[in-house]
Amino acid sequence: QVQLVESGGGLVQPGGSLRLSCAASSIICSKNVMGWYRQAPGKQRELVATITSGGSASSADSVKGRFTISRDNAKNTVYLQMNSLKPEDTAVYYCNCRILAGAVTYNYWGQGTQVTVSS
């Protein structure tokens, strides 16, 4: 069983920055795709950014140029640097580890960390 522990959320003013961290309990996540998703009140969970084990990253159009995903495989940790935050970025942010095992995909989720952007 893989456990993911997020940290770094909080309250920030518009235009501010936050850095989220997610530590995985298993080295297997360092060999697979990890990512960040978010869910705002009354909305579905949406993809924010993903990164492969080799460091290839992709992100949603809504955060391009503002958010950067990175990882440290030696620490089994993925990060999300969030700059120029907007009120619409307010959501619970979830870390994800997606493990491909042949034809089966396993998704593991963290407990979520609240990010609130407000003046």
C-alpha positions as CSV (number, residue, x, y, z in Angstrom):
1,Q,0.0,0.0,0.0
2,V,1.3,3.4,-1.0
3,Q,0.8,6.4,1.3
4,L,1.1,10.0,0.1
5,V,1.5,12.9,2.5
6,E,1.0,16.4,1.3
7,S,2.1,19.6,3.0
8,G,2.5,23.3,2.2
9,G,-1.1,24.5,1.8
10,G,-2.5,27.6,3.5
11,L,-3.9,31.0,3.0
12,V,-2.2,33.4,0.6
13,Q,-3.1,36.8,-0.9
14,P,-3.7,37.1,-4.6
15,G,-0.4,37.3,-6.5
16,G,1.3,35.4,-3.8
17,S,3.2,32.0,-3.9
18,L,3.0,28.7,-2.2
19,R,5.0,25.5,-2.5
20,L,3.3,22.1,-2.0
21,S,5.2,19.0,-1.2
22,C,4.1,15.3,-1.4
23,A,6.1,12.5,0.1
24,A,5.4,9.0,-1.0
25,S,6.0,6.0,1.3
26,S,7.2,3.7,-1.5
27,I,10.0,4.0,-3.9
28,I,7.7,2.7,-6.6
29,C,6.2,6.2,-7.0
30,S,9.6,7.5,-8.0
31,K,9.5,5.1,-11.0
32,N,6.0,6.2,-12.1
33,V,4.0,9.2,-13.0
34,M,3.1,11.6,-10.2
35,G,0.9,14.6,-10.3
36,W,-1.3,17.2,-8.6
37,Y,-5.0,17.5,-8.9
38,R,-7.4,20.0,-7.3
39,Q,-11.1,20.2,-6.3
40,A,-12.9,23.4,-5.7
41,P,-16.2,23.4,-3.8
42,G,-19.1,22.2,-6.0
43,K,-16.7,21.2,-8.8
44,Q,-15.2,18.0,-10.0
45,R,-11.6,17.1,-9.3
46,E,-9.3,18.4,-12.1
47,L,-5.8,17.8,-13.3
48,V,-3.3,20.5,-12.4
49,A,0.0,19.0,-13.5
50,T,1.9,15.7,-14.0
51,I,5.5,14.6,-14.2
52,T,7.0,11.4,-15.4
53,S,9.8,9.5,-13.6
54,G,12.2,11.0,-16.1
55,G,11.1,14.6,-15.4
56,S,8.8,15.3,-18.4
57,A,6.1,17.6,-17.1
58,S,2.7,18.8,-18.4
59,S,0.2,21.1,-16.9
60,A,-3.3,22.4,-17.4
61,D,-3.8,25.5,-19.5
62,S,-5.2,27.4,-16.5
63,V,-1.9,27.2,-14.6
64,K,0.7,27.3,-17.4
65,G,3.3,29.9,-16.7
66,R,2.3,30.1,-13.1
67,F,2.7,26.6,-11.6
68,T,5.7,24.4,-11.9
69,I,5.8,20.7,-11.0
70,S,9.1,19.0,-10.1
71,R,10.3,15.9,-8.3
72,D,13.1,14.5,-6.3
73,N,13.2,10.7,-7.0
74,A,15.8,10.2,-4.3
75,K,13.3,11.5,-1.7
76,N,10.2,10.0,-3.4
77,T,8.8,13.5,-3.3
78,V,6.9,15.7,-5.8
79,Y,6.5,19.4,-5.6
80,L,4.2,22.1,-6.9
81,Q,5.5,25.6,-7.0
82,M,2.5,28.0,-7.4
83,N,3.2,31.6,-8.3
84,S,0.9,34.5,-9.2
85,L,-2.0,32.8,-7.3
86,K,-5.5,33.8,-8.1
87,P,-8.7,33.4,-6.1
88,E,-9.9,30.8,-8.6
89,D,-6.9,28.6,-7.6
90,T,-8.7,28.1,-4.3
91,A,-9.2,24.4,-3.8
92,V,-8.1,21.2,-2.0
93,Y,-5.0,20.0,-3.8
94,Y,-4.4,16.3,-4.0
95,C,-1.2,14.4,-4.8
96,N,-1.4,11.4,-7.1
97,C,0.8,8.4,-7.8
98,R,-0.2,6.5,-10.9
99,I,1.4,3.0,-11.2
100,L,1.2,1.0,-14.4
101,A,1.4,-2.7,-13.9
102,G,0.8,-4.4,-17.2
103,A,-2.8,-3.7,-18.2
104,V,-3.7,-2.5,-14.8
105,T,-3.4,1.1,-13.5
106,Y,-3.3,1.8,-9.7
107,N,-4.0,5.3,-8.5
108,Y,-3.0,6.4,-5.0
109,W,-4.1,9.7,-3.5
110,G,-3.0,11.9,-0.6
111,Q,-5.4,13.3,1.9
112,G,-5.4,16.7,0.3
113,T,-4.2,20.1,1.4
114,Q,-6.3,23.2,1.4
115,V,-5.1,26.2,-0.6
116,T,-7.0,29.4,-0.2
117,V,-6.3,32.5,-2.2
118,S,-8.0,35.6,-0.7
119,S,-7.3,39.1,0.4
